[in-house]
Amino acid sequence: MGHAVLLHRRPAQHSHYGLIIMKRIAAFTIATWSAAAILYFGQHSVALIALSGVVVLGGFDLLRP
């Protein structure tokens, strides 16, 4: 009977933490690729180079704990 109790236990809370980490990594990836697209389509515009830097730094901020 003790084995039956172990089989029906709830999943650990660590899965919620892993989901948060995966969302942060996904947001960072989107921010990085967005900055690359801004640089590619900006055609050496100083304003868009600065904007891509802001986007990348915002993406780095998402990775902070």
C-alpha positions as CSV (number, residue, x, y, z in Angstrom):
1,M,0.0,0.0,0.0
2,G,2.9,2.3,0.6
3,H,4.0,2.1,-3.0
4,A,0.5,3.2,-4.3
5,V,0.9,6.4,-2.3
6,L,4.3,7.2,-3.9
7,L,2.9,6.7,-7.4
8,H,0.2,9.3,-6.9
9,R,2.3,12.1,-5.5
10,R,2.1,15.6,-7.0
11,P,5.0,16.8,-9.2
12,A,7.7,18.9,-7.6
13,Q,7.6,22.6,-7.6
14,H,10.8,22.7,-9.6
15,S,8.8,22.3,-12.8
16,H,7.3,25.8,-12.3
17,Y,10.8,27.3,-11.8
18,G,12.0,25.6,-15.0
19,L,9.1,27.1,-16.9
20,I,10.0,30.6,-15.8
21,I,13.6,30.0,-16.9
22,M,12.5,28.8,-20.3
23,K,10.3,31.8,-20.8
24,R,13.2,34.1,-19.9
25,I,15.5,32.4,-22.3
26,A,12.9,32.6,-25.0
27,A,12.4,36.3,-24.4
28,F,16.2,36.9,-24.5
29,T,16.3,35.0,-27.8
30,I,13.5,37.1,-29.3
31,A,15.2,40.3,-28.1
32,T,18.6,39.3,-29.6
33,W,17.1,38.3,-33.0
34,S,15.1,41.5,-33.0
35,A,18.2,43.6,-32.4
36,A,19.9,41.7,-35.3
37,A,17.0,42.4,-37.6
38,I,17.1,46.1,-36.6
39,L,20.8,46.2,-37.5
40,Y,20.3,44.3,-40.8
41,F,17.4,46.5,-42.0
42,G,18.7,49.7,-40.5
43,Q,21.4,50.0,-43.2
44,H,24.0,51.7,-41.0
45,S,21.6,54.3,-39.4
46,V,23.1,55.6,-36.2
47,A,19.7,55.8,-34.6
48,L,18.9,52.2,-35.4
49,I,22.3,51.0,-34.2
50,A,21.5,52.7,-30.8
51,L,18.0,51.2,-30.8
52,S,19.4,47.7,-31.4
53,G,21.8,48.3,-28.4
54,V,18.9,49.2,-26.2
55,V,17.0,46.1,-27.3
56,V,20.0,43.8,-26.6
57,L,20.6,45.4,-23.2
58,G,16.9,44.9,-22.4
59,G,17.3,41.3,-23.3
60,F,20.2,40.9,-21.0
61,D,18.1,42.4,-18.2
62,L,15.6,39.6,-18.7
63,L,18.2,37.0,-17.7
64,R,18.9,38.6,-14.3
65,P,17.5,36.5,-11.4
